[in-house]
C-alpha cells in the first residue's frame, strides 16, 4: 500500500493534469460514485456527473492553470486518507481576456477503490487572501 503522502501527491498530479487540460471527464473520474464536492459560496454537488457538469461550466468560461503543493496527508484507516493541498491557480476568461490569480486550500477525503485506485469521496476548498 502507498503511504498517505504518496496518495496525496499522486492525487495532486492527477487533479492538476485534468484541470490544466480542461478535461471534465477525467476530472469527474477522480471522484467516487457517492462523492460530494463542496465549492466555496456554492451548493454541494453530488456524484461525478454533477461534478463533471459544474467543472465543464468553468472550462467553458475560462482557461484554468493550477499547481498543487501537498501540505498534509494522514492515513485515517486502511483504505482511507485525508489530505490538504495548497493551490496556485490562474484563470483567463475567454470572453473578456481578463486574467486573474487565486490561491486556494483544498481538503480531500480519499477512499481506495477495490481496484486499488484512490478517489475523492469528499472535497471542499477555500480561497486564501492574496499574498502580501
C-alpha positions as CSV (number, residue, x, y, z in Angstrom):
1,X,0.0,0.0,0.0
2,X,1.2,3.5,-0.7
3,X,1.7,5.9,2.1
4,X,-0.8,8.7,2.6
5,X,1.9,11.2,1.4
6,X,2.2,9.3,-1.9
7,X,-1.5,9.0,-2.3
8,X,-2.0,12.8,-1.9
9,X,1.0,13.6,-4.1
10,X,-0.5,11.4,-6.8
11,X,-3.9,13.0,-6.5
12,X,-2.4,16.4,-6.8
13,X,-0.8,15.4,-10.1
14,X,-3.9,13.7,-11.5
15,X,-6.1,16.6,-10.4
16,X,-3.8,19.3,-11.9
17,X,-3.5,17.3,-15.1
18,X,-7.2,17.1,-15.6
19,X,-7.8,20.8,-14.8
20,X,-4.9,22.1,-16.9
21,X,-6.2,20.0,-19.8
22,X,-9.8,21.3,-19.3
23,X,-10.8,17.7,-19.3
24,X,-14.1,17.5,-17.3
25,X,-14.5,13.7,-17.9
26,X,-11.0,12.9,-16.5
27,X,-11.7,15.3,-13.6
28,X,-15.0,13.6,-12.7
29,X,-13.3,10.2,-12.9
30,X,-11.3,11.3,-9.8
31,X,-14.4,11.1,-7.7
32,X,-16.3,8.2,-6.2
33,X,-19.9,7.4,-7.3
34,X,-21.2,8.9,-4.0
35,X,-18.8,11.9,-3.9
36,X,-19.7,15.3,-2.6
37,X,-17.9,18.4,-3.8
38,X,-18.5,21.5,-1.7
39,X,-17.3,24.6,-3.5
40,X,-17.0,27.9,-1.6
41,X,-20.1,30.1,-1.9
42,X,-21.9,27.3,-3.8
43,X,-24.3,24.5,-3.2
44,X,-22.8,21.0,-2.8
45,X,-22.6,18.8,-5.9
46,X,-23.4,15.1,-5.6
47,X,-21.8,12.4,-7.7
48,X,-19.4,12.5,-10.6
49,X,-21.9,13.6,-13.2
50,X,-23.0,16.7,-11.3
51,X,-19.3,17.5,-10.6
52,X,-18.4,17.0,-14.3
53,X,-21.2,19.4,-15.4
54,X,-20.1,22.1,-12.9
55,X,-16.5,21.7,-13.9
56,X,-17.3,21.8,-17.6
57,X,-19.2,25.1,-17.0
58,X,-16.0,26.5,-15.5
59,X,-13.9,25.3,-18.5
60,X,-16.5,26.8,-20.9
61,X,-15.9,30.3,-19.4
62,X,-12.2,30.3,-18.8
63,X,-8.8,28.6,-19.2
64,X,-7.5,27.5,-15.9
65,X,-4.0,26.5,-14.9
66,X,-3.3,25.1,-11.4
67,X,-0.3,24.0,-9.5
68,X,-0.8,21.9,-6.4
69,X,1.5,21.6,-3.4
70,X,0.7,18.9,-0.9
71,X,0.6,20.3,2.6
72,X,-0.6,17.4,4.8
73,X,-1.5,13.7,4.5
74,X,-3.0,11.4,7.0
75,X,-3.9,7.8,6.8
76,X,-7.2,7.6,8.7
77,X,-7.7,3.8,8.4
78,X,-6.9,1.1,5.9
79,X,-8.2,2.4,2.5
80,X,-8.9,5.9,3.8
81,X,-6.7,9.0,3.6
82,X,-7.2,12.7,4.4
83,X,-5.2,15.3,2.5
84,X,-4.7,19.0,2.3
85,X,-3.0,20.8,-0.6
86,X,-2.2,24.4,-1.4
87,X,-3.2,25.6,-4.9
88,X,-1.9,28.4,-7.1
89,X,-4.4,29.0,-9.8
90,X,-4.5,31.3,-12.8
91,X,-7.5,32.0,-15.0
92,X,-8.1,33.8,-18.2
93,X,-11.7,34.5,-19.1
94,X,-12.3,33.7,-22.8
95,X,-14.8,36.5,-23.5
96,X,-13.0,39.4,-21.8
97,X,-9.5,38.0,-21.8
98,X,-9.3,39.2,-18.2
99,X,-6.6,37.3,-16.2
100,X,-6.6,36.7,-12.5
101,X,-4.7,34.6,-10.0
102,X,-6.0,33.0,-6.9
103,X,-4.6,31.0,-4.0
104,X,-6.7,28.1,-2.6
105,X,-6.5,25.4,0.0
106,X,-8.3,22.1,-0.8
107,X,-9.2,19.3,1.6
108,X,-9.9,15.8,0.4
109,X,-11.2,12.6,2.0
110,X,-10.0,9.8,-0.3
111,X,-11.2,6.3,-0.5
112,X,-9.3,3.4,-2.0
113,X,-11.4,1.5,-4.5
114,X,-11.4,-2.3,-4.9
115,X,-9.2,-1.8,-8.0
116,X,-6.6,-0.2,-5.7
117,X,-7.2,3.3,-7.3
118,X,-7.7,6.2,-4.9
119,X,-10.7,8.5,-5.5
120,X,-12.1,11.6,-3.9
121,X,-15.0,10.9,-1.6
122,X,-15.4,14.4,-0.2
123,X,-13.8,17.7,-1.3
124,X,-14.0,21.2,-0.1
125,X,-11.8,24.2,-0.6
126,X,-11.5,27.9,0.2
127,X,-9.8,30.9,-1.2
128,X,-6.8,32.4,0.6
129,X,-6.0,36.1,0.8
130,X,-3.7,37.5,-1.8
131,X,0.0,37.2,-1.0
132,X,1.3,40.3,0.8
